[in-house]
Amino acid sequence: MSNSNLLDYLNDPSPRTLGRSPLEWLDRLRKPTVVNVTGRDRSRTRAMATLLHGNEPSGLFALHRWLLEQHTPAVNMLFLLGGVYPAKIPPRFSSRQLPKGLDLNRCFKEPFEGEEGAIAQAMLAELHKAKPECLLDVHNTSGTGPAFAVTITNDAEHQALTSLYTDRLIMTDLRLGALMEYSEQEVPTVTIECGGAQDDQAHALAYEGLVRYTSRPDVLALEKAEWDVAVLRNPIRVELAPDATIEYRLKPTGHADLTFPPDIEHRNFGIVSPDEPLGWVGKKGLGILTAIGHNRSENMEQVLRVENGQIYPAQAIKAFMITTNPAIAKSDCLFYAVKATGEPIF
């Protein structure tokens, strides 16, 4: 199937074609969409993907506002809107992916399975054709929390891109089939997690970062004095067994394999000491959880321990990407963690 059948194209769209609001624009989008905007320097291109997950709207909100305001970017801009189909499922911006569909941001690798794989492959083809000097992938976090960036490469260029949005950068060796792994094409690539999907602050950050990304003549060589990015290396990924159950309650009911308090999101990027309980496990204990390191190694004993049915960190940790959405907790992961110092746990 050709890209023209999978993707729609908007070239230098005029405000009248965009609708008055992001929701109106989403209603007008028929399929995953490529937006091209001509820059002052037509010899260079930068790229930005967003809405890879249909329940993460900040990037689309930012792009809609930016297009309505008719900015002229410093260089040509290529925008990729991936998860249009799940985003349109009522209520809009509530579904991460299609029912029984794949997570689009796990499909940017062979064998490009299903409809999502075909869309991912078509998006990669657009990037290969455009040859951008850099790529951002703008998301919302699964839960409420501060903004951060993720990359598979930590160098001055990736830190400079990160600093357009945030001063926290996660560097990981895990490969999940995410668009972020486009960095392996030797194109500086950073995922931006703007904050919670319901947070006005996240929407504002997505817009402000987009303005910086598109307006500056050079975004890859900022003076060191302009940025000071804290780098957290190779977090472990804590996953829940597919058949396990999870509840978010102030006290366990005894019916779930894992219970987290409803305000667990407030732990995001905070330090949790070994004597602070995170939640409760049922009769199956920690057997329902897996702690995966950057080299796919597993070592739960260094991450969590159980005492009288309560879960505690095995050592002081800094956790992030904690969610209170049980569907995401089961389909993606519970959270990521590093040592309180920012170093890898193992």
Secondary structure, DSSP 8 states (H G I E B T S, - for coil): --HHHH-EEEES--GGGT-SSHHHHHHH--SSEEEEE--SEEEEEEEEEE-SSTT--HHHHHHHHHHHTT---SEEEEEEE--HHHHTSTTTT--SS-TT---GGG-SSTT--HHHHHHHHHHHHHHHHH--S-EEEEEEESSS---EEEES--SHHHHHHHTTT-SEEEE-----S-GGGGGGGTS-EEEEEEEETT-HHHHHHHHHHHHHHHH-S-SS---GGG---EEEES-EEEEE-TT--EEE-SS--SS-SEEE-TTGGGGTTSEE-TTS--EEE-TTGGGGEEEE-TTS-B-GGGTEEEETTEEEESS-EEEE-----HHHHHHT-SEEEEETTSS---
